[in-house]
C-alpha cells in the first residue's frame, strides 16, 4: 500500500472518441469549457492508453494552474507597482511644490532684505544736518542741542556750564 500514489480526480470529463482519449474541461483562466485531444509529447494524435491520457490531462491541468497563478501574481505585482508609482509621484509633486514655495519665500525675503539694505545705505549716505551752538558756535546735530527759555539752542557742554553758573549765582545770593 505504501508504494501506491494517491490518485487525483481531475475536473471535467475524460472520454473516448474513435478509440482516442479526449478531455472536456474549463482550465483556469479560460471562460468556457472546451474539448482537448490528450496527445503524448511529440505526437500528432491523441493517445489510446487511458493511464497515459490521465497523466497527460494531469500535466495539462498542472501547467494551466501554474500559468494562471503566475498571471495573477504578475497582475497583483503590477497593481502594487502602479500604486507605489502613484504614491511616489504624489510625494514627488508635494516635495516639488514645497521646494518651489521655499524658493519663492527665500526670493521674497532676499528682496525685502535688499530693499532694507538699500534704504539703510541711503540713510547712511545722507548728510546729517548740523547747526551751531548759540553759545560756543561748535557744530552739532539738532538732536543734541537743547533749547533753553530764551529760545537759544545750546550743546550739552554749554548747557552744563550754564547750569553750574546758575547754581553758583544762587549760592552767592543765599550766602549774602
NORZIVEN-V231146 format. One record per backbone hydrogen bond with DSSP energy under -0.5 kcal/mol. NH is the residue of the N-H (numbers start at 1). CO is the residue of the C=O. E is the energy in kcal/mol with one decimal. If there is no record, write none. Layout:
NH,CO,E
NH,CO,E
//
This chain:
4,1,-1.0
10,8,-0.7
13,24,-2.6
15,22,-2.3
17,20,-3.2
20,17,-1.2
21,47,-2.4
22,15,-3.2
23,36,-2.7
24,13,-2.9
25,23,-0.6
25,34,-2.0
27,25,-0.8
30,27,-2.3
34,25,-2.0
36,23,-2.6
38,21,-2.2
39,37,-1.4
40,45,-0.6
43,40,-2.1
47,38,-2.6
53,49,-2.0
54,50,-2.3
55,51,-2.2
56,52,-2.5
57,53,-2.6
58,54,-2.8
59,55,-2.4
60,56,-2.5
61,57,-2.6
62,58,-2.9
63,59,-2.5
64,60,-2.4
65,61,-2.7
66,62,-2.5
67,63,-2.6
68,64,-2.6
69,65,-2.7
70,66,-2.7
71,67,-2.3
72,68,-2.4
73,69,-2.6
74,70,-2.6
75,71,-2.4
76,72,-2.8
77,73,-3.0
78,74,-2.7
79,75,-2.6
80,76,-2.6
81,77,-2.9
82,78,-2.6
83,79,-2.5
84,80,-2.8
85,81,-2.8
86,82,-2.6
87,83,-2.7
88,84,-2.9
89,85,-3.0
90,86,-2.4
91,87,-2.5
92,88,-2.9
93,89,-2.5
94,90,-2.5
95,91,-2.6
96,92,-2.5
97,93,-2.6
98,94,-2.4
99,95,-2.7
100,96,-2.7
101,97,-2.4
102,98,-2.5
103,99,-2.6
104,100,-2.6
105,101,-2.6
106,102,-2.6
107,103,-2.6
108,104,-2.5
109,105,-2.8
110,106,-2.7
111,107,-2.6
112,108,-2.6
113,109,-2.7
114,110,-2.4
115,111,-2.3
116,112,-2.5
117,113,-2.8
118,114,-2.5
119,115,-2.6
120,116,-2.7
121,117,-2.6
122,118,-2.4
123,119,-2.5
124,120,-2.5
125,121,-2.3
126,122,-1.3
131,140,-3.5
133,138,-2.2
134,153,-2.6
137,133,-1.3
140,131,-3.0
142,129,-0.6
144,141,-1.2
145,141,-0.9
146,154,-2.7
148,152,-2.7
151,148,-2.1
154,146,-2.8
154,152,-0.5
159,155,-2.5
160,156,-2.0
161,157,-2.1
162,158,-2.5
163,159,-2.1
164,160,-2.3
165,161,-2.3
166,162,-2.4
167,163,-2.4
168,164,-2.7
169,165,-2.4
170,166,-2.3
171,167,-2.2
172,168,-2.0
173,169,-2.0
174,170,-2.0
175,171,-1.2
176,172,-1.0
//
